[in-house]
């Protein structure tokens, strides 16, 4: 059944003796509104809630009107949540924890839970408690200081829970109060300009209430009966802060930032939930650990009550407006609470019931207090074992998952190294081919045919033309060994035939020597071009030489471009080799990490086996305890039999003594009568004797 969240506002007593100079907050029934100094209300600043408590209200009244129904519903199997919200120094911690003379909601709720349980005779209850704080977005266990930075998990069986959080099984309110006092010692407090003992963290006190119906017709318990499991959250939130007012700095400033961030996320969640189911978009529960833990309480299967505390001083009007707007949005949220019943063996009560069933039957008429304490101790030990087992299982699962991720990462790195190696080898082959292609052009330092194909240095191609006559002065090679015949040139150039008929001889020179090799081909071509142009009169010849010069320039540009590409590829190869060396180092590190993980996995396995052995020894201890209890019970029965015999003998003796007393009294009376008669006879004889004399 859908129902609204119950929201109340509490105004703390003013700590300032100054009278308001402009505005003040006025409470009328269940409405709080801002008024001007002369009593005129300010439009748009009036809010109505389920309850509005003034400065004179006590924690007892707040609990009775706001929270008591939620606590009783939790005992009946409904999830319940109560938390205080407001700015810093507005009275949240006092409302939740109270004082010696006026206990807060948490203490009253604990006492009320156990009082209501004692009134229910047809159900058996098992209660577990835990106490955590959210400090700088890190979850710490207040019952066990060593449990820090705990993670949040979710499962189908347990819902949203904090892994590794210590839980204590309790059977009376005094135990819970002592645990609360020990937890408060570990909580973070600090001093600011607004509060000498300011809460620097959110705290959540959680009670898990499990109950099972008792079959009145038999002392045995049916394992198929449903078990009710409800969760009661009592939350004391840290107050929102303004740095200008609190004067926080350093650590206090960092704490204030985290507090304001989590409260802002809580406000966003409340704002989204208040829009209704149809207009509701994504609800950012996961943006804060506080809203993640309270996800069920804020918008799910729970009965929830919120107490918003405000400060009445005029200097805090803006913060009070923000708190009242938050409360107004929360008032529109609807939850669907229902009784939580389970039929599986997930509940701790059912898991323990089979093991302690025999012990409980033997408690009747025996030393109940001592044996109850022993059973409570065994339950706490078993609960600790269950928590340790779950923690180890989660660690093992995370270790297996990280192990698989490392193996996959190593395989990916090996594949990447293989690909980079093949890429480097391909680059080396391509660079060697490019250098082979460039080498003929680098070696073409002398004027040869325009094809620039690969030949030996300083080689000429000779071809006899039928249309040219032998000139008087012809450029001859220095040695005939440098002349390649036509067939060799044809084979080397794959069918390319160079026509040298268009080349003219140089007149008036008998021998044409070759230019030195250090002159560039373009310069040599220019010189040759000038020499030929001096004697050349053919326009076609000039045009052909110009085309050849253009081709040579293009080839030189291509050579420079290829050389630049070659240098870039060399740099790429060097960079790839560096990456390969880095990947090899990462691979070595991954292998070392894998070995350390394997060692850790082995240690966890050994620790798990050790805990298993401890569990077996604990079960053996329980078995021995049950045997001892059986022996003590038998001994007690024998003693009772002997006692009954002694009682019967005593009764018989008392009857005999009574008979003897009756007989003795009758004898005494007969003796008294005989004595009287004897005395009278003596007196009579004395009288007769006197008469004779």
VEXDREN-2710 file (C-alpha; in Angstrom, 1 decimal):
% VEXDREN-2710
k/r/px/py/pz
1/UNK/0.0/0.0/0.0
2/UNK/1.4/3.4/-1.0
3/UNK/1.9/6.0/1.7
4/UNK/3.6/9.3/2.0
5/UNK/6.8/9.9/3.9
6/UNK/6.1/11.4/7.4
7/UNK/8.0/14.7/7.7
8/UNK/8.3/16.9/10.7
9/UNK/10.1/20.2/11.5
10/UNK/11.7/20.9/14.9
11/UNK/12.9/24.4/15.9
12/UNK/15.7/24.4/18.4
13/UNK/15.8/27.0/21.2
14/UNK/17.5/30.2/20.3
15/UNK/21.1/30.6/21.5
16/UNK/21.2/34.3/20.9
17/UNK/19.8/36.8/23.3
18/UNK/19.3/39.5/20.6
19/UNK/15.7/40.1/19.7
20/UNK/14.8/39.9/16.0
21/UNK/15.1/43.2/14.1
22/UNK/13.4/42.4/10.9
23/UNK/11.8/38.9/10.6
24/UNK/11.1/35.8/12.7
25/UNK/9.6/32.3/12.3
26/UNK/6.2/31.7/13.7
27/UNK/4.7/28.3/14.5
28/UNK/0.9/27.7/14.3
29/UNK/-0.3/24.2/14.8
30/UNK/1.5/22.2/12.0
31/UNK/2.6/25.2/10.0
32/UNK/5.7/27.3/10.2
33/UNK/5.9/30.7/8.4
34/UNK/8.1/33.7/8.2
35/UNK/6.7/36.9/9.6
36/UNK/7.8/40.5/9.7
37/UNK/8.6/42.2/13.0
38/UNK/5.0/43.5/13.4
39/UNK/3.4/40.2/12.8
40/UNK/2.7/40.4/9.0
41/UNK/3.3/37.1/7.2
42/UNK/5.6/37.1/4.2
43/UNK/4.0/35.7/1.1
44/UNK/5.4/32.4/-0.2
45/UNK/7.2/31.5/3.0
46/UNK/4.7/29.4/4.8
47/UNK/5.1/25.6/5.0
48/UNK/2.8/22.9/6.4
49/UNK/4.0/19.4/7.5
50/UNK/2.8/16.4/9.5
51/UNK/4.2/17.8/12.7
52/UNK/5.9/21.1/13.7
53/UNK/7.7/21.1/17.1
54/UNK/8.6/24.4/18.8
55/UNK/11.5/25.2/21.1
56/UNK/9.9/23.7/24.2
57/UNK/9.2/20.3/22.7
58/UNK/11.1/17.3/24.2
59/UNK/12.6/14.2/22.5
60/UNK/9.9/12.1/24.1
61/UNK/7.1/13.9/22.2
62/UNK/9.1/13.8/19.0
63/UNK/9.5/10.1/19.3
64/UNK/5.9/9.4/20.2
65/UNK/4.4/11.5/17.4
66/UNK/6.9/10.9/14.6
67/UNK/9.0/7.7/15.0
68/UNK/7.2/5.2/17.3
69/UNK/4.9/3.9/14.5
70/UNK/8.0/3.2/12.3
71/UNK/9.7/1.3/15.1
72/UNK/6.7/-0.8/15.8
73/UNK/6.3/-1.5/12.1
74/UNK/9.9/-2.7/11.9
75/UNK/9.2/-5.2/14.7
76/UNK/6.2/-6.4/12.6
77/UNK/8.4/-7.0/9.5
78/UNK/8.4/-3.7/7.7
79/UNK/11.6/-1.9/6.7
80/UNK/11.9/1.4/8.6
81/UNK/14.1/4.5/8.4
82/UNK/14.3/7.7/10.5
83/UNK/16.8/10.4/10.0
84/UNK/17.5/14.0/11.0
85/UNK/18.3/16.7/8.4
86/UNK/19.4/20.3/8.8
87/UNK/22.2/22.8/8.9
88/UNK/25.0/22.5/11.3
89/UNK/24.3/23.3/15.0
90/UNK/20.5/23.0/14.5
91/UNK/20.0/20.1/16.9
92/UNK/20.2/16.9/14.7
93/UNK/22.5/14.9/17.0
94/UNK/20.6/16.0/20.1
95/UNK/17.4/14.8/18.5
96/UNK/18.8/11.4/17.5
97/UNK/21.1/10.7/20.5
98/UNK/19.7/13.0/23.2
99/UNK/21.1/13.4/26.7
100/UNK/21.0/11.6/30.0
101/UNK/17.8/13.4/31.1
102/UNK/16.1/13.4/27.7
103/UNK/17.2/10.4/25.6
104/UNK/17.1/10.7/21.8
105/UNK/15.2/8.8/19.1
106/UNK/17.9/6.0/18.9
107/UNK/17.9/5.1/22.6
108/UNK/14.1/5.3/22.8
109/UNK/13.8/3.1/19.7
110/UNK/16.1/0.5/21.1
111/UNK/14.2/0.2/24.4
112/UNK/10.9/0.2/22.5
113/UNK/11.9/-2.6/20.2
114/UNK/12.8/-4.9/23.1
115/UNK/9.7/-4.0/25.1
116/UNK/7.5/-4.8/22.1
117/UNK/9.3/-8.1/21.5
118/UNK/8.6/-9.1/25.1
119/UNK/4.9/-8.5/24.6
120/UNK/4.9/-10.9/21.5
121/UNK/4.7/-14.5/22.8
122/UNK/4.0/-16.3/19.5
123/UNK/7.2/-15.4/17.7
124/UNK/10.9/-15.9/18.3
125/UNK/13.2/-12.9/17.5
126/UNK/16.9/-12.5/16.6
127/UNK/18.3/-9.0/16.4
128/UNK/21.6/-7.9/14.9
129/UNK/23.0/-4.4/15.1
130/UNK/25.7/-2.5/13.3
131/UNK/27.0/1.0/13.4
132/UNK/28.8/2.8/10.5
133/UNK/29.9/6.3/9.6
134/UNK/30.4/8.0/6.2
135/UNK/33.5/10.2/6.6
136/UNK/34.8/12.0/3.5
137/UNK/32.8/9.5/1.3
138/UNK/34.5/6.5/3.0
139/UNK/32.5/4.0/5.0
140/UNK/34.1/3.2/8.4
141/UNK/32.9/0.6/11.0
142/UNK/32.4/2.2/14.4
143/UNK/32.2/-1.2/16.1
144/UNK/35.6/-2.3/14.7
145/UNK/38.1/0.5/14.0
146/UNK/40.2/-1.7/11.8
147/UNK/37.4/-2.0/9.2
148/UNK/37.9/1.1/7.1
149/UNK/36.9/2.1/3.6
150/UNK/34.3/-0.6/3.3
151/UNK/32.7/-1.3/-0.1
152/UNK/29.0/-1.3/-1.0
153/UNK/27.6/-4.5/-2.6
154/UNK/24.2/-5.6/-3.9
155/UNK/22.8/-9.1/-4.2
156/UNK/19.4/-10.6/-4.7
157/UNK/19.4/-12.2/-1.3
158/UNK/20.6/-9.4/0.9
159/UNK/19.8/-6.3/-1.3
160/UNK/22.1/-3.3/-0.8
161/UNK/24.6/-4.0/2.0
162/UNK/28.1/-2.9/3.2
163/UNK/30.6/-5.7/2.9
164/UNK/32.8/-6.4/5.9
165/UNK/30.6/-4.4/8.4
166/UNK/30.7/-6.0/11.8
167/UNK/27.4/-7.1/13.2
168/UNK/26.6/-8.0/16.9
169/UNK/23.8/-10.3/18.0
170/UNK/22.0/-8.8/21.0
171/UNK/19.2/-9.9/23.3
172/UNK/18.5/-6.8/25.5
173/UNK/18.6/-3.1/25.3
174/UNK/21.5/-2.7/27.7
175/UNK/23.9/-4.5/25.3
176/UNK/22.8/-2.2/22.5
177/UNK/23.4/1.0/24.5
178/UNK/26.9/-0.2/25.5
179/UNK/27.7/-0.9/21.9
180/UNK/26.4/2.6/20.9
181/UNK/28.6/4.2/23.5
182/UNK/31.6/2.4/22.3
183/UNK/30.8/3.3/18.7
184/UNK/30.4/7.0/19.5
185/UNK/34.0/7.1/20.8
186/UNK/35.2/6.2/17.3
187/UNK/33.0/8.8/15.5
188/UNK/34.6/12.0/13.9
189/UNK/33.8/15.2/15.7
190/UNK/35.3/18.7/15.3
191/UNK/35.1/22.3/16.5
192/UNK/33.8/25.1/14.3
193/UNK/32.7/28.7/14.8
194/UNK/29.1/27.5/15.0
195/UNK/29.4/24.3/17.1
196/UNK/31.9/23.3/19.7
197/UNK/31.2/19.6/18.9
198/UNK/30.2/19.4/15.3
199/UNK/29.5/16.0/13.6
200/UNK/32.0/15.6/10.7
201/UNK/30.4/12.4/9.4
202/UNK/27.0/10.8/8.7
203/UNK/26.2/7.9/11.0
204/UNK/23.8/5.0/10.3
205/UNK/22.8/2.7/13.2
206/UNK/21.2/-0.4/11.7
207/UNK/19.1/-3.1/13.4
208/UNK/18.2/-6.2/11.5
209/UNK/15.2/-7.8/13.1
210/UNK/14.4/-11.5/12.2
211/UNK/11.4/-13.3/13.6
212/UNK/9.8/-16.7/13.2
213/UNK/6.5/-18.0/14.4
214/UNK/6.4/-20.6/17.1
215/UNK/4.3/-23.7/16.7
216/UNK/2.4/-23.7/20.0
217/UNK/1.3/-27.3/19.4
218/UNK/4.8/-28.7/19.4
219/UNK/8.2/-27.7/20.8
220/UNK/9.8/-28.3/17.4
221/UNK/10.2/-25.7/14.7
222/UNK/9.1/-26.2/11.2
223/UNK/11.9/-25.3/8.7
224/UNK/9.3/-24.4/6.0
225/UNK/7.8/-21.5/7.9
226/UNK/8.4/-18.0/6.6
227/UNK/10.9/-15.8/8.4
228/UNK/10.3/-12.0/8.6
229/UNK/13.5/-10.0/8.1
230/UNK/13.2/-6.2/8.5
231/UNK/15.9/-3.5/8.5
232/UNK/15.7/-0.4/10.8
233/UNK/18.0/2.5/9.9
234/UNK/18.4/5.4/12.4
235/UNK/20.5/8.1/10.7
236/UNK/22.2/11.1/12.1
237/UNK/23.3/13.3/9.2
238/UNK/26.1/15.9/9.4
239/UNK/24.9/19.4/8.9
240/UNK/25.3/21.5/5.8
241/UNK/27.8/24.3/6.2
242/UNK/28.7/27.7/4.9
243/UNK/32.4/28.3/5.1
244/UNK/31.9/32.0/5.8
245/UNK/30.0/31.2/9.0
246/UNK/31.9/28.1/10.2
247/UNK/35.3/29.5/9.5
248/UNK/36.5/26.0/8.5
249/UNK/40.0/25.6/7.0
250/UNK/42.4/22.7/6.3
251/UNK/40.9/19.4/7.4
252/UNK/37.6/21.0/8.5
253/UNK/37.2/22.6/5.1
254/UNK/37.8/19.3/3.3
255/UNK/35.2/17.6/5.6
256/UNK/32.7/20.4/4.9
257/UNK/33.1/19.9/1.2
258/UNK/32.4/16.2/1.4
259/UNK/29.4/16.8/3.7
260/UNK/27.9/19.5/1.4
261/UNK/28.4/17.3/-1.6
262/UNK/26.6/14.2/-0.1
263/UNK/23.8/16.4/1.1
264/UNK/23.5/18.0/-2.3
265/UNK/23.2/14.6/-3.9
266/UNK/20.5/13.7/-1.2
267/UNK/18.6/16.9/-2.2
268/UNK/18.8/15.9/-5.9
269/UNK/17.5/12.4/-5.1
270/UNK/14.6/13.9/-3.0
271/UNK/13.9/16.4/-5.8
272/UNK/13.7/13.6/-8.5
273/UNK/11.6/11.4/-6.3
274/UNK/9.1/14.2/-5.5
275/UNK/8.3/14.6/-9.2
276/UNK/6.2/11.5/-9.3
277/UNK/6.6/8.2/-11.1
278/UNK/5.5/9.5/-14.6
279/UNK/7.8/12.5/-14.6
280/UNK/10.6/10.8/-12.8
281/UNK/13.9/10.6/-14.7
282/UNK/17.1/8.8/-13.7
283/UNK/17.6/9.0/-9.9
284/UNK/21.3/9.4/-9.0
285/UNK/21.5/7.1/-6.0
286/UNK/25.0/6.0/-6.9
287/UNK/26.4/9.6/-6.8
288/UNK/26.8/9.4/-3.1
289/UNK/27.4/6.5/-0.7
290/UNK/24.7/7.9/1.7
291/UNK/22.0/7.8/-1.0
292/UNK/23.2/4.4/-2.2
293/UNK/22.8/2.9/1.3
294/UNK/19.4/4.6/1.9
295/UNK/18.1/3.8/-1.6
296/UNK/15.4/1.5/-0.3
297/UNK/14.4/3.9/2.4
298/UNK/14.1/6.9/0.1
299/UNK/12.1/5.5/-2.7
300/UNK/11.2/1.9/-2.1
301/UNK/10.0/-0.7/0.3
302/UNK/10.2/1.1/3.7
303/UNK/8.3/3.3/6.1
304/UNK/10.3/6.5/6.5
305/UNK/10.1/9.5/8.8
306/UNK/12.2/12.6/8.5
307/UNK/12.8/15.2/11.2
308/UNK/14.2/18.5/9.8
309/UNK/15.8/20.7/12.4
310/UNK/16.1/24.5/11.9
311/UNK/17.7/27.4/13.8
312/UNK/15.3/30.3/14.7
313/UNK/17.9/33.1/14.5
314/UNK/17.5/35.7/11.9
315/UNK/21.0/35.3/10.7
316/UNK/20.2/31.7/9.6
317/UNK/17.0/32.5/7.6
318/UNK/18.5/31.4/4.2
319/UNK/19.6/28.0/5.6
320/UNK/16.2/27.5/7.3
321/UNK/14.5/28.3/3.9
322/UNK/16.6/25.6/2.2
323/UNK/15.8/23.0/4.9
324/UNK/12.1/23.7/4.8
325/UNK/12.1/23.5/0.9
326/UNK/13.9/20.1/1.3
327/UNK/11.2/19.0/3.8
328/UNK/8.4/20.1/1.4
329/UNK/9.9/18.1/-1.5
330/UNK/10.3/15.0/0.8
331/UNK/6.7/15.3/1.8
332/UNK/5.6/14.5/-1.7
333/UNK/7.5/11.2/-1.9
334/UNK/5.4/8.0/-1.9
335/UNK/6.8/4.6/-0.7
336/UNK/5.2/1.2/-0.9
337/UNK/6.1/-0.7/2.3
338/UNK/5.3/-4.4/2.7
339/UNK/6.2/-7.1/5.1
340/UNK/9.4/-8.9/4.2
341/UNK/9.0/-12.6/4.4
342/UNK/11.5/-15.1/3.0
343/UNK/11.3/-18.9/2.6
344/UNK/14.9/-19.6/1.9
345/UNK/17.8/-20.5/4.3
346/UNK/19.3/-17.0/3.8
347/UNK/18.1/-15.7/7.2
348/UNK/20.6/-16.1/10.0
349/UNK/17.8/-17.2/12.4
350/UNK/17.0/-20.2/10.2
351/UNK/20.6/-21.1/9.7
352/UNK/21.2/-21.2/13.4
353/UNK/17.9/-22.7/14.4
354/UNK/18.8/-26.2/13.3
355/UNK/22.1/-26.1/15.3
356/UNK/20.7/-24.7/18.6
357/UNK/17.3/-26.4/18.6
358/UNK/18.5/-29.2/20.8
359/UNK/20.2/-26.8/23.2
360/UNK/17.0/-24.7/23.6
361/UNK/14.9/-27.7/24.5
362/UNK/17.3/-28.7/27.2
363/UNK/17.1/-25.2/28.7
364/UNK/13.7/-25.9/30.3
365/UNK/14.1/-26.0/34.1
366/UNK/17.9/-25.8/34.0
367/UNK/20.4/-23.0/34.4
368/UNK/18.8/-20.7/31.8
369/UNK/20.9/-17.6/32.3
370/UNK/24.2/-19.3/31.9
371/UNK/23.2/-21.4/29.0
372/UNK/21.5/-18.4/27.3
373/UNK/24.8/-16.5/27.5
374/UNK/26.6/-19.5/26.1
375/UNK/24.2/-19.7/23.2
376/UNK/24.5/-16.0/22.6
377/UNK/28.2/-16.3/22.5
378/UNK/28.0/-19.2/20.0
379/UNK/25.7/-17.2/17.9
380/UNK/28.1/-14.2/17.8
381/UNK/30.9/-16.6/16.9
382/UNK/28.9/-18.1/14.1
383/UNK/27.9/-14.6/12.9
384/UNK/31.6/-13.6/12.8
385/UNK/32.4/-16.7/10.9
386/UNK/29.7/-16.0/8.4
387/UNK/30.9/-12.5/7.9
388/UNK/34.5/-13.6/7.5
389/UNK/33.4/-16.3/5.1
390/UNK/31.5/-13.8/2.9
391/UNK/34.4/-11.4/3.0
392/UNK/36.9/-14.1/1.9
393/UNK/34.5/-15.2/-0.8
394/UNK/34.3/-11.7/-2.2
395/UNK/38.1/-11.3/-2.0
396/UNK/38.6/-14.6/-3.8
397/UNK/36.1/-13.6/-6.4
398/UNK/37.8/-10.2/-6.9
399/UNK/41.2/-11.9/-7.0
400/UNK/40.0/-14.4/-9.7
401/UNK/38.5/-11.5/-11.7
402/UNK/41.7/-9.5/-11.5
403/UNK/43.7/-12.6/-12.4
404/UNK/41.6/-13.1/-15.5
405/UNK/42.0/-9.4/-16.4
406/UNK/45.8/-9.6/-16.0
407/UNK/46.0/-12.7/-18.2
408/UNK/43.9/-11.0/-20.8
409/UNK/46.1/-7.9/-20.6
410/UNK/49.2/-10.0/-21.0
411/UNK/47.7/-11.7/-24.0
412/UNK/46.8/-8.3/-25.5
413/UNK/50.4/-7.0/-24.9
414/UNK/51.9/-10.1/-26.4
415/UNK/49.7/-9.7/-29.5
416/UNK/50.6/-6.0/-29.7
417/UNK/54.3/-6.8/-29.4
418/UNK/53.9/-9.3/-32.2
419/UNK/52.1/-6.8/-34.4
420/UNK/54.7/-4.1/-33.7
421/UNK/57.5/-6.6/-34.5
422/UNK/55.9/-7.5/-37.8
423/UNK/55.4/-3.8/-38.5
424/UNK/59.0/-3.0/-37.8
425/UNK/60.2/-5.8/-40.0
426/UNK/57.9/-4.6/-42.8
427/UNK/59.2/-1.1/-42.4
428/UNK/62.8/-2.3/-42.5
429/UNK/62.1/-4.1/-45.8
430/UNK/60.4/-1.2/-47.3
431/UNK/63.2/1.2/-46.3
432/UNK/65.8/-1.2/-47.8
433/UNK/63.8/-1.3/-51.0
434/UNK/63.5/2.5/-51.1
435/UNK/67.2/2.8/-50.5
436/UNK/67.9/0.4/-53.4
437/UNK/65.6/2.4/-55.6
438/UNK/67.4/5.6/-54.6
439/UNK/70.9/4.3/-55.0
440/UNK/71.0/4.4/-58.8
441/UNK/69.9/8.0/-58.7
442/UNK/72.5/8.9/-56.2
443/UNK/75.2/7.2/-58.4
444/UNK/74.2/9.1/-61.5
445/UNK/76.9/11.7/-61.1
446/UNK/77.8/11.7/-64.8
447/UNK/75.8/12.6/-67.9
448/UNK/74.1/9.6/-69.2
449/UNK/71.0/8.8/-71.2
450/UNK/67.8/10.4/-69.7
451/UNK/66.3/7.0/-68.6
452/UNK/68.5/6.9/-65.5
453/UNK/68.3/3.1/-65.3
454/UNK/70.8/1.0/-63.3
455/UNK/74.2/0.6/-65.0
456/UNK/77.7/0.6/-63.9
457/UNK/79.4/3.9/-63.0
458/UNK/80.7/6.0/-65.9
459/UNK/79.2/3.6/-68.4
460/UNK/78.1/4.6/-71.9
461/UNK/75.6/3.0/-74.2
462/UNK/76.9/2.8/-77.8
463/UNK/74.6/2.4/-80.7
464/UNK/75.6/2.7/-84.4
465/UNK/73.3/4.7/-86.4
466/UNK/73.1/4.2/-90.2
467/UNK/72.1/7.8/-90.7
468/UNK/75.0/9.5/-88.8
469/UNK/78.5/9.8/-90.1
470/UNK/81.6/9.5/-88.1
471/UNK/82.6/13.0/-87.0
472/UNK/86.2/14.2/-86.8
473/UNK/86.0/15.1/-83.1
474/UNK/83.8/12.6/-81.3
475/UNK/83.5/12.3/-77.4
476/UNK/85.1/9.0/-76.8
477/UNK/85.2/7.0/-73.5
478/UNK/88.4/6.7/-71.6
479/UNK/88.3/3.0/-71.8
480/UNK/86.2/0.6/-73.8
481/UNK/85.5/-1.5/-70.7
482/UNK/83.0/1.3/-69.6
483/UNK/81.0/0.9/-72.8
484/UNK/77.9/-1.4/-72.5
485/UNK/76.8/-3.1/-75.7
486/UNK/73.3/-2.7/-77.0
487/UNK/72.0/-6.1/-76.0
488/UNK/73.2/-5.8/-72.4
489/UNK/71.5/-2.4/-72.1
490/UNK/68.3/-3.8/-73.6
491/UNK/68.2/-6.6/-71.1
492/UNK/69.0/-4.3/-68.1
493/UNK/66.4/-1.7/-69.0
494/UNK/63.7/-4.2/-69.9
495/UNK/63.3/-3.3/-73.5
496/UNK/64.0/0.4/-73.3
497/UNK/66.0/1.6/-76.3
498/UNK/67.9/4.9/-76.0
499/UNK/68.2/6.8/-79.3
500/UNK/71.5/8.7/-79.3
501/UNK/71.2/10.1/-82.8
502/UNK/69.9/13.3/-81.6
503/UNK/73.0/13.9/-79.5
504/UNK/75.5/16.2/-81.3
505/UNK/79.2/16.0/-81.1
506/UNK/81.2/18.8/-79.6
507/UNK/83.3/20.4/-82.3
508/UNK/86.9/21.4/-81.9
509/UNK/87.5/19.1/-79.0
510/UNK/89.3/15.8/-79.5
511/UNK/88.6/14.3/-76.1
512/UNK/85.7/15.1/-73.8
513/UNK/86.7/14.3/-70.2
514/UNK/84.0/13.5/-67.6
515/UNK/83.3/16.1/-64.9
516/UNK/84.3/15.3/-61.3
517/UNK/81.9/13.3/-59.2
518/UNK/81.3/16.0/-56.6
519/UNK/79.4/18.2/-59.1
520/UNK/75.7/17.7/-58.9
521/UNK/73.8/16.2/-61.9
522/UNK/71.8/19.4/-62.3
523/UNK/75.0/21.5/-62.5
524/UNK/76.6/19.1/-65.0
525/UNK/73.4/19.1/-67.1
526/UNK/73.5/22.9/-67.1
527/UNK/77.1/23.1/-68.2
528/UNK/76.5/20.6/-70.9
529/UNK/73.4/22.5/-71.9
530/UNK/75.4/25.7/-72.2
531/UNK/78.1/24.0/-74.3
532/UNK/75.5/22.5/-76.7
533/UNK/73.5/25.7/-76.9
534/UNK/76.6/27.6/-78.1
535/UNK/76.8/25.5/-81.2
536/UNK/73.2/24.4/-81.5
537/UNK/71.0/25.9/-84.0
538/UNK/68.2/23.4/-84.0
539/UNK/65.1/24.6/-82.1
540/UNK/63.8/21.0/-81.6
541/UNK/67.1/20.1/-80.0
542/UNK/66.8/23.0/-77.5
543/UNK/63.2/22.0/-76.7
544/UNK/64.2/18.4/-76.0
545/UNK/67.1/19.5/-73.8
546/UNK/64.6/21.7/-71.8
547/UNK/62.3/18.8/-71.3
548/UNK/65.2/16.7/-70.1
549/UNK/66.1/19.4/-67.6
550/UNK/62.6/19.5/-66.3
551/UNK/62.5/15.7/-65.9
552/UNK/65.8/15.8/-64.0
553/UNK/64.5/18.4/-61.6
554/UNK/61.4/16.3/-61.0
555/UNK/63.6/13.2/-60.3
556/UNK/65.7/15.2/-57.9
557/UNK/62.6/16.4/-56.1
558/UNK/61.3/12.8/-55.9
559/UNK/64.7/11.7/-54.5
560/UNK/64.5/14.4/-51.8
561/UNK/61.0/13.3/-50.9
562/UNK/61.9/9.7/-50.7
563/UNK/64.9/10.6/-48.5
564/UNK/62.6/12.6/-46.2
565/UNK/60.2/9.6/-46.0
566/UNK/63.1/7.3/-45.3
567/UNK/64.1/9.5/-42.3
568/UNK/60.6/9.6/-41.0
569/UNK/60.4/5.8/-41.2
570/UNK/63.6/5.5/-39.4
571/UNK/62.2/7.7/-36.6
572/UNK/59.0/5.6/-36.5
573/UNK/61.1/2.5/-36.3
574/UNK/63.1/3.9/-33.4
575/UNK/59.8/4.9/-31.6
576/UNK/58.3/1.5/-32.2
577/UNK/61.4/-0.1/-30.8
578/UNK/61.1/2.1/-27.7
579/UNK/57.5/1.1/-27.3
580/UNK/58.4/-2.6/-27.7
581/UNK/61.0/-2.2/-24.9
582/UNK/58.4/-0.5/-22.7
583/UNK/55.9/-3.2/-23.5
584/UNK/58.5/-5.8/-22.6
585/UNK/59.1/-4.0/-19.3
586/UNK/55.3/-3.9/-18.6
587/UNK/55.1/-7.6/-19.5
588/UNK/57.8/-8.3/-16.9
589/UNK/56.0/-6.2/-14.3
590/UNK/52.7/-8.0/-15.2
591/UNK/54.4/-11.4/-14.8
592/UNK/55.8/-10.3/-11.4
593/UNK/52.3/-9.0/-10.4
594/UNK/50.8/-12.3/-11.6
595/UNK/53.2/-14.2/-9.4
596/UNK/52.5/-12.0/-6.4
597/UNK/48.7/-12.4/-7.1
598/UNK/49.2/-16.2/-7.3
599/UNK/51.0/-16.1/-3.9
600/UNK/48.2/-13.9/-2.4
601/UNK/45.6/-16.3/-3.9
602/UNK/47.4/-19.2/-2.2
603/UNK/47.5/-17.3/1.1
604/UNK/43.8/-16.6/0.8
605/UNK/43.1/-20.2/0.1
606/UNK/45.2/-21.2/3.1
607/UNK/43.4/-18.6/5.3
608/UNK/40.1/-19.9/4.0
609/UNK/41.1/-23.4/4.9
610/UNK/42.2/-22.2/8.3
611/UNK/38.8/-20.6/8.9
612/UNK/37.1/-23.7/7.7
613/UNK/39.1/-25.7/10.2
614/UNK/38.2/-23.2/12.9
615/UNK/34.6/-23.6/11.9
616/UNK/34.9/-27.4/12.2
617/UNK/36.5/-27.0/15.6
618/UNK/33.8/-24.6/16.6
619/UNK/31.1/-27.1/15.5
620/UNK/33.0/-29.8/17.4
621/UNK/33.0/-27.5/20.5
622/UNK/29.2/-27.0/20.1
623/UNK/28.8/-30.8/19.8
624/UNK/30.9/-31.3/22.9
625/UNK/28.9/-28.6/24.7
626/UNK/25.7/-30.4/23.8
627/UNK/27.1/-33.6/25.1
628/UNK/28.1/-31.9/28.3
629/UNK/24.6/-30.5/28.6
630/UNK/23.2/-33.9/28.0
631/UNK/25.4/-35.3/30.7
632/UNK/24.6/-32.5/33.1
633/UNK/20.9/-33.1/32.4
634/UNK/21.2/-36.8/33.1
635/UNK/23.1/-36.0/36.2
636/UNK/20.5/-33.5/37.3
637/UNK/17.8/-36.1/36.7
638/UNK/19.7/-38.6/38.9
639/UNK/20.1/-35.9/41.6
640/UNK/16.4/-35.1/41.4
641/UNK/15.6/-38.8/41.8
642/UNK/17.8/-39.0/44.8
643/UNK/16.3/-35.8/46.2
644/UNK/12.8/-37.2/45.7
645/UNK/13.9/-40.3/47.6
646/UNK/15.3/-38.2/50.4
647/UNK/12.2/-36.1/50.5
648/UNK/10.0/-39.2/50.8
649/UNK/12.2/-40.5/53.5
650/UNK/12.0/-37.2/55.3
651/UNK/8.2/-37.3/55.0
652/UNK/8.2/-40.8/56.5
653/UNK/10.4/-39.7/59.3
654/UNK/8.2/-36.7/60.0
655/UNK/5.2/-39.1/60.1
656/UNK/7.0/-41.4/62.5
657/UNK/8.1/-38.4/64.6
658/UNK/4.6/-37.2/64.7
659/UNK/3.3/-40.6/65.9
660/UNK/6.1/-40.7/68.4
661/UNK/5.2/-37.3/69.7
662/UNK/1.5/-38.3/70.0
663/UNK/2.5/-41.5/71.9
664/UNK/5.0/-39.5/74.0
665/UNK/2.3/-36.9/74.9
666/UNK/-0.1/-39.7/75.9
667/UNK/2.6/-41.4/78.0
668/UNK/3.4/-38.0/79.5
669/UNK/-0.2/-37.4/80.4
670/UNK/-0.5/-41.0/81.9
671/UNK/2.7/-40.4/83.8
672/UNK/1.4/-37.1/85.1
673/UNK/-1.8/-38.7/86.2
674/UNK/0.1/-41.6/87.9
675/UNK/2.4/-39.0/89.5
676/UNK/-0.7/-37.1/90.8
677/UNK/-2.3/-40.2/92.2
678/UNK/1.0/-41.3/93.8
679/UNK/1.4/-37.9/95.3
680/UNK/-2.1/-37.9/96.7
681/UNK/-1.6/-41.3/98.1
682/UNK/1.6/-40.2/99.9
683/UNK/-0.2/-37.2/101.3
684/UNK/-2.9/-39.5/102.5
685/UNK/-0.4/-41.8/104.1
686/UNK/1.3/-38.9/105.8
687/UNK/-2.1/-37.7/107.2
688/UNK/-2.9/-41.2/108.5
689/UNK/0.5/-41.4/110.1
690/UNK/0.0/-38.2/111.9
691/UNK/-3.4/-39.3/113.2
692/UNK/-1.9/-42.4/114.7
693/UNK/0.7/-40.5/116.6
END
